[in-house]
Amino acid sequence: MEKSYYRNYMWKVYPGSDYYRFQTEDPKVAEKIRRVKGKEKSLPKLVSDAINAYHKIYEIRISSPKIALNMFKRVSSRKIEKTGERGLYCSKTPHILHTK
């Protein structure tokens, strides 16, 4: 049986900015991002939400790439992979099937 995964991504909004975007299909990762604490300007802000699917994009102001990567590792609880595209990072979280 093949495993299925939620995909999560992180990228810098544009070069030279302090803003990062976190995209997720996983409700648990979205909840962890929403609970991130910080100063008013660095709180997570929902910038995109899908209508017919669970797909959210959050924007957060973070002072350094290292801190952003550590936060992405923490909220996804998985290994982070850098894709070949300009500073795009990816992680996959497994779907958890519950049986009664």
Phi and psi in degrees as a GROMACS rama.xvg file:
@    title "Ramachandran Plot"
@    xaxis  label "Phi"
@    yaxis  label "Psi"
@TYPE xy
-83.2936  135.405  GLU-2
-76.2767  147.641  LYS-3
-114.362  149.72  SER-4
-131.62  150.732  TYR-5
-84.9781  146.585  TYR-6
-106.754  138.395  ARG-7
-129.065  140.204  ASN-8
-134.277  153.677  TYR-9
-138.957  138.862  MET-10
-153.959  158.933  TRP-11
-81.1576  136.14  LYS-12
-59.3535  -49.4742  VAL-13
-156.654  153.977  TYR-14
-56.3258  137.136  PRO-15
87.5768  -4.39367  GLY-16
-94.9195  166.101  SER-17
-101.709  10.9528  ASP-18
-103.142  134.67  TYR-19
-123.099  148.634  TYR-20
-114.568  140.31  ARG-21
-121.17  119.456  PHE-22
-112.009  135.476  GLN-23
-146.825  152.718  THR-24
-109.371  -6.52113  GLU-25
-95.0559  117.912  ASP-26
-59.0352  -33.5459  PRO-27
-68.8541  -39.8078  LYS-28
-66.7857  -41.5518  VAL-29
-59.9621  -40.9466  ALA-30
-63.6998  -41.9371  GLU-31
-64.3743  -38.533  LYS-32
-66.0811  -43.0099  ILE-33
-60.1995  -30.5987  ARG-34
-84.6958  -0.914604  ARG-35
-62.5533  131.983  VAL-36
-104.583  152.08  LYS-37
179.275  -172.383  GLY-38
-69.4011  165.692  LYS-39
-53.569  -43.2906  GLU-40
-73.9597  -17.6598  LYS-41
-106.204  14.9148  SER-42
-78.0167  147.49  LEU-43
-62.7763  137.018  PRO-44
-124.51  125.568  LYS-45
-73.3385  118.324  LEU-46
-109.051  -14.9965  VAL-47
-154.127  139.19  SER-48
-144.405  130.398  ASP-49
-80.6225  155.627  ALA-50
-90.8634  -47.4662  ILE-51
-102.022  5.78731  ASN-52
-148.909  161.511  ALA-53
-85.8165  104.323  TYR-54
-152.849  112.432  HIS-55
-127.502  145.49  LYS-56
-126.599  125.346  ILE-57
-111.843  148.899  TYR-58
-119.209  133.009  GLU-59
-136.209  139.34  ILE-60
-87.1846  120.259  ARG-61
-133.132  135.271  ILE-62
-73.1616  -24.6758  SER-63
-145.172  153.244  SER-64
-60.9921  -35.0784  PRO-65
-63.8842  -42.6761  LYS-66
-65.7073  -40.4366  ILE-67
-61.8708  -44.2168  ALA-68
-63.8446  -42.2582  LEU-69
-62.414  -40.0758  ASN-70
-65.4989  -41.5413  MET-71
-61.8328  -42.4594  PHE-72
-60.9822  -42.3427  LYS-73
-66.3422  -44.5389  ARG-74
-76.098  -29.7801  VAL-75
-90.215  -20.5939  SER-76
55.7392  31.0082  SER-77
-139.673  170.272  ARG-78
-67.6094  138.493  LYS-79
-100.964  135.235  ILE-80
-117.798  136.835  GLU-81
-90.6649  127.27  LYS-82
-84.7813  171.335  THR-83
-74.3119  -5.97467  GLY-84
-90.5736  140.77  GLU-85
-28.3569  81.3209  ARG-86
73.1984  25.0935  GLY-87
-93.3491  127.448  LEU-88
-113.512  146.917  TYR-89
-134.589  146.767  CYS-90
-142.186  154.722  SER-91
-120.731  129.6  LYS-92
-113.274  133.365  THR-93
-70.8133  147.257  PRO-94
-70.6094  137.648  HIS-95
-107.851  117.778  ILE-96
-97.0413  126.161  LEU-97
-99.5631  135.104  HIS-98
-114.187  146.038  THR-99
